[in-house]
Structure formats: structure tokens, C-alpha cells
Amino acid sequence: MVLSVFMLSQQQKQTVKTNGVATYYAEKYHGRKTASGEIYNQNNLTCAADKRNYKFGTKLKITNITNNKSVIVKVTDTGKDIIGNRIDLSKAAFKTIANLNTGVIKILIEEVLDI
């Protein structure tokens, strides 16, 4: 019984890692509806991502390659400028891993797979 619980735990921790870049949403989007239908709140840990790579509700671990700080975010939006491995983080998420004055950061994107 303990062995099967351990195996499930190991499966849930498997990830797919990709390099990319991150920016953050401008404050003018706070309170607007996202592509998923949720209302964007700059204080929540969310992001916009390329819909071909990540579907709504996907949880991503975003790590700033420069300082190794990480944050877990939920994909709630897409955007016409969101292509490939570019992620737009909420203000709160970006602030967790970088100085807001930085603008653009190099990141590691990890999608946690629930198998």
C-alpha cells in the first residue's frame, strides 16, 4: 500500500522543461476578462501563455534563470503577442521572482504532469 502511494507521488512530480522568456501584464488589464473567461487580477498567481503549448488551467512552475527563484502559476489567458515559449506573468507572480523594473527575464518553464 505504501509503495503504490509513493509511485503515484513520483508520477505527479514528472515535468516537461522548456526555456523561455517572461514579462508581466500592464496594470491596465487588471479587472478585465481573460481569454479563459476569468477576470484578470494582478494580485493572483496567473499567466498568459501560447494556447498551442498550454491549455487553460495548466499549472506551470516558472523559474528565473538569473536568480533561481520560482513561482507556480495557472494559465488563464492567451494573447496575440504570446507566441512559443513567452509567458506573460501576473504582476504578483513576476514580482515573486524578479524586480518589476527588469521588464523581461529568461526563465525555465516546467509543466507539472498529473498522470
DADAQUI-V813195 format. One record per run of one state. SS is the DSSP state (H for helix, E for strand, C for the rest). FROM is the first residue (numbers start at 1). LEN is the number of residues. Records with the same first field share a line. If there is no record, write none. Layout:
SS: FROM-LEN + FROM-LEN
This chain:
C: 1-1 + 13-2 + 25-2 + 30-3 + 34-5 + 40-6 + 49-10 + 65-5 + 78-8 + 90-1 + 98-2 + 103-2 + 113-3
H: 2-11 + 27-3 + 91-7 + 100-3
E: 15-10 + 33-1 + 39-1 + 46-3 + 59-6 + 70-8 + 86-4 + 105-8
